[in-house]
Amino acid sequence: MSDIGKEKPDFFKGVKAEYNKIIWPSKEDLIKQTIAVITVSLILGLLIVSMDWLIRYGIEFLQQIMNNWVK
């Protein structure tokens, strides 16, 4: 039972030691990476919207052809 009380300080010492090993990005790197993420997100968003638009109008076009063919 006495080991339980001792494990907590050791755990927090380990967490602090690992935290001190973190290499934080510079402000310049952070800005570049943020711009890259926003740019890629916008491009993928536009790609998804355009594909959705093409599929939707493609299906509507095929439905019109089928409706005209059936009549």
Residue pairs with C-beta under 8 A, 6 or more apart in sequence:
25 33
